[in-house]
Amino acid sequence: MTRSDISARRERYAERTCRVRRTCRAGTLLTAAMAAALLAPSALGAQQSLARRVAEVSGEAELRFASRPGVCGNGEGSISFNSQSEGGSVSIRGRGWNYDCEPGPVRVRLTVAGGAVTRVRAYVGRARASTSDSAFTDLGVVGAREAADFFLQLARTAGEQVARKAIVPVALADSVTPWPQLLDVARDRGRPIEVRKPALFWAGQIGEKNVLDAVRAMANDASDDEAVRKQATFVLSQLPDGAGLPALLDVARNGRTTAVRKQALFWAGQGGTSTSDLLKLYHDFEDAELRRQTIFVLSQRDDSASVDALIDIAQSDPDHSMRKRALFWLGQKDDPRVMAVLTSILEK
């Protein structure tokens, strides 16, 4: 079978898949040229090949590769990424977000000096004529796996600014499963915090439920940096179907540092944690900071049960400072019951 035969077969398969799903998302239908480009050699050989080509550039260069389903952009740096969780999406805002969000290949513009990448910029969608740069080296279409391997290597080894920006192209690449490698970057304490945090975030967006155990372990690891552990609580809150909520409640109850426990409590409250569970935590906590945080978390919820919980604290908590805090947040509520409670307390 010739390479063109394989490309044609890939296109027919993509078309059948779209008909079954009743939708064709970004990166699903590939041209024959793009499909042929995806027939890359082994990952290591491909990575070395692309790295060699990039190292030969002096100045600006651009490469393109297929984007994963659910990715679109305005061609100027604004990108939308639909995660697998229902209704979940991530937006990276650049210029001109009023433009239509177009599916298309990922375009990555690189700045190279002395054989090293010094800048990475990712785009999805057509390049706008008004923002086109002057001459650059066109590296053409490359395989998505080849591109992901190349940018993962930058994330592992490059300086903070380049490594941080290199993570996004990895997350956008079609037909690859890079979340285990992104987790490796997130766990690497030799990398800058501002590289580890986005690596952890995107590992969660791509791996979702599959990353649960690893992210929970990072949130509970008192020997790691606090900023990374806080990021882990956020990633847990973003897992689909509330999969991360039990882990968040566990961190809130049993975490080693108050700051991370407060963060876990906040994200648990933003998710599907019941008001009764939050109120139970409030009464179980001995730490005043955690009790105050629970009151704040309750105040940020719109359900009637949360108002009832705040009213109960305001009327009956033996700690005067907690009653005052609950009253303050009740005063921010537009609920007819609140006025009656405040009046009753003032009359006593």
Secondary structure, 3 states (H helix, E strand, C coil): CCHHHHHHHHHHHHHHHHHHHCCCCCCCCCCHHHHHHCCCCCHHHHHHHHHHHHHCCCEEEEEEECECCCEEECCCCCEEEECCCCCCEEEECCCCCCCCCECCCEEEEEEEECCEEEEEEEEECCCCHHHCCCCCEEEEECCHHHHHHHHHHHHHHCCHHHHHHHHHHHHHECCCCCHHHHHHHHHCCCCCHHHHHHHHHHHHHHHHHHHHHHHHHHHHCCCCCHHHHHHHHHHHHCCHHHCCHHHHHHHHHHCCCHHHHHHHHHHHHHCCCCHHHHHHHHHHCCCHHHHHHHHHHHHCCCCHHHHHHHHHHHHHCCCHHHHHHHHHHHCCCCCHHHHHHHHHHHHC
